[in-house]
């Protein structure tokens, strides 16, 4: 441990449970006290008691409102009049914009030019001034700091400020009051603000509670810090809400002192989590919101027999992306399949194949022939059939029937 790290580890943390209790009083009435409910189906599936905190039911569909409001309410009159500024491409922007409008505080948000238009539109709809600058978050962040100085605005960091951390910690107060039997919290980590606040509150209420952070494999920044390893942070993750390349200088102190462990989850588990939560709990979450469940799916042995609390941190996901996730999950489960069948180009060939689908009670959704761009003989063709089955066993029965009839057939797999 270097000298700076030793000094940091000896310093008291800048947020206490009293700060979090004060934040709860401050934001009460303007924030939804979201429910914490046990999921019997997920509990049976995973071999542990699973409790879900539905922060996707906040007005802006994310927990970020808590910290943003706590910060805004503590501005002095001069700062409120001039306004605040932040760099964000997601939930922090919307939480700050919404509560800024309510309180009459002008809000400016700097977003990268690559931000999806739906997020830009939603932030503007809450009354914020949106400035788009640069292709990456780092570019937007640097520009926001320039505007802060030039216009005399107050910068509101998405995670690396004590007031933000204290606001996010109110999530744990509510969870453990509603479900005091929880003995483990699994908390998504991007910059670390949520983990810092929740960890502080939880340890004060239950000193022996286990605190597990979870990050996407593509962005293991806090994991790398805690494990003292240098890992690449890059890629197009479904969990963009926790895709942070550098841990916060404040939050990493909390994580280092409070975390029992940090685990990583891959993209496939994140997709599976979103699908399960929609199918089982009938609730929509974004990629980061499903990270906790993805951790349980990935590391089942670590949580077996425990009473685990998960935070569904947000529900802001593009509907087209959600549709893709659900369809890919159907394909992986065998309920949706695309088969490539080699046929001879002669009358009745398609009818004979379709008859087998009918006999096996498989629904054909789409057909596609290929005669030209293929290495088959001139009298051959490939037929792609998209179809719907009951489950993977049903699909295997169809493949067996096609092969028994003499057809060369192969499924086109989803990664």
Secondary structure, DSSP 8 states (H G I E B T S, - for coil): --HHHHHHHHS--S--HHHHHHHHHHHBTTB----EEE-HHHHHHHTSEEEEE-GGGSTTSBTHHHHHHHHHTT--HHHHHH-EEEE-SSHHHHHHHHHHHHHT--EEEEE-TTS-HHHHHHHHHTT-EEEE--SSHHHHHHHHHHHHHHHT-EE--SSSSHHHHHHHHHHHHHHHHH-TT--EEEEE-SSSHHHHHHHHHHHHH-TT-EEEEEEETTB-HHHHHHHT----B-S--S-GGG--SS--TTHHHHHHHH-SEEEEE-HHHHHHHHHHHHHHH-----TGGGHHHHHHHH-HHHHTT-EEEEE--B----HHHHHHHHHHHHHHTTSEEEEEEEEESSTTHHHHHHHHHHHTT-EEEEEEEESSSSSS-TTEEEEEEEEE-SSHHHHHHHHHHHHHTT-EEEE----
